[in-house]
Amino acid sequence: MVPVSTDHRSPSPGAATPLGALPLPGGVNFAVHAPRATDVWVCIVDVDETGTRHEQRLRLPAQTAGVHHGFVAGIEEGTRYCLRAAGPWEPESGLRFNENKALLDPYARRIDGALGDGAALLPYGEDGGPSDIDSLAEIPLSVVTGAPPAPAPGPGVAWDRTVICEVHVGSYTARHPGVPEELRGTYLGLAQPAVLDHLRRIGVTAVELLPVQACLTEPGVRSRGMRNHWGYSTGAYFAPDPRYAASPGQEVEEFTAMVSALHAAGLEVLMDVVYNHTAEESVAGPSLAWRGLDAPGYYLLENGDDLDYTGCGNTVDCASPAALRMVLDSLRLFAGEYGVDGFRFDLASVLGRGRTATGPQGPVIPFDRRAPLLSAIAADPLLASRKLIAEPWDATGEGYQVGGFPPVWAEWNDRYRDTVRSFFAGGSTVGDLASRVSGSQDLFGAQGRTPFSSINFVTAHDGFTARDLVSYERKHNEANGEKNRDGTDNNHSVNHGFEGGTTDPAILAARAAHVRALLATLLLSTGTPMLLGGDELGHTQYGNNNAYCVPLDTPAADAFAVDWDAADADLTAFVARVAMVRRAAPVLRQHEFFDGRATQDGESDLVWFAADGAEMPGDAWQSPEVRTLQAWVDGSDVRAPGHDRAVPEKDALIIWHSGGDAVIVLGGPESCTHDWELIVDTSRPRGEPADRPDGAPAVFGSRAEVTVSGPTVLAFQQV
């Protein structure tokens, strides 16, 4: 039995807003959305010297529009508490109230502790009825927490100058020798000067953090003795994840300090947020928060069971007022009080599931670009001013919506990823490549969108690293405990003659050149580039393309951490060089799509050429034998963001090649008679072209020939 003291502090009615625990002079106001509950208790929890938890149950005395609320005098910030709710047990309606289950506050701003016995967390017993096991000892506790310290203002980087780097807070710095040991793998570790200087050196302007809202590992993963490493299993949408705090209990202050440090360095902070599902899994899973308070209000249900559009057991009902309010309140908290500059929405198609219809297979909730939550975000003055990035798919075929989101959104472009990977692996045609490197106008060219709507990437957390992409032909995910069944088989990867690590210098050289070609393509393409943190250092996951979990007790330094001591210094210098070229060349960052318009020089804004220097013939675009593409961009009429008129710049010429030995004649229209300076050469370790004997830059005539072999990218600018 859980020790329970009598209610000697009867709460006063308090207020129904805001939801959660609000510290006020003299006490704390609690407000909990639970419209179908008959009673809701706030349980103040103390822990004795033996570690036993003792609770004082305080019934919230008032209810307004489905919100139970009350003011509790005599408590303050730092108080630990949980919730309990009583109500009907009607599984067919999704109602599984059980006051034996201690619950997290869905609006908790800090949580303390970890999940315990999985059986005790289940709301049902062996007979399918309500469980009589009390779960207080097995649940993290909510902590009364006030507003965070005010962060430093963000740098407000324009989209045309944005270069994103996706990082895992723990893995990126857990082995960084320039970070104090006690700060490695933490929020404060990411804020250290050595890390900030590196990010700025490689041209990054925005750091996209893998989920940093408090994560609770899913039951299925816990049953294998593993923990969720990435964080896509949210347990509290308003609380920074405590596992990244250098000092336990200081995650709120340290998260704010990290944001301020990144802002001071000119870097924006983007958060990967997971509003499509929660850590509760399906109705067979635990009752941790939402399911014990209002399952029909938070989840998509059919006859009391979850509709699973996410592949994670449950789907948040983003058209429900309760869920919509929760998501908006969470976003406003991090954008407003924490100063976050933008958000990447995991499985964002779920956010557009707006109306229910019935089809031959049962309920159908089609994607609607004007769905309530998408419209609410776009109409919110604070959120609409932030960078909004959709992962435009979910776990269903109908959910694949690349190019289908409203204009305020940018989107992860997996068509770009697959095409670029495939082209340099000998697959995709030059026609496919041309569409992607020029901004994917076929996907994003309508309804007022710009090339920056396309978030271009060749690698991300979900999949191979760049090094592994050229070192493994197949995934090696055995360590995940799922018999290598997890993770995609559609990788477009090659191993250059040997599977995995090798010391063969020829293979290593081929792999390095291949990586440079991939990363140069990314940074020189039209659109918004996103690097995977660690790719610039040669990071490997040893062929694991789904590194979402690690054994439970794995230290951060061994959890797919970037090995800075083994970093490829040449590759880092290469990425820094190509990023510098992008930054210095508005011709590569135009805010309008190429449309064949005549420029001031009388030429089209973009012209494509074949290996022989002639314009690409029509029958070559989809020929698998054609492995060279040249893009000539007229610099006389650059459509630069922030300008009311076109800006004259230097012409640019970029060459992509993925075949064997070839001689390429530099392309260009007849009017282009100027010389070219080679500024990026991916055949060289640092991308710097070989200078002439007299030390002058490498200059080529307008119809000069260059020799290439294997995956290669060359970038020239007008002399």
Summary of the structure (lengths in Angstrom):
residues: 719
radius of gyration: 27.4
end to end distance: 81.6
largest distance: 90.5
contacts: 2577
relative contact order: 0.09
helix: 26%
strand: 23%
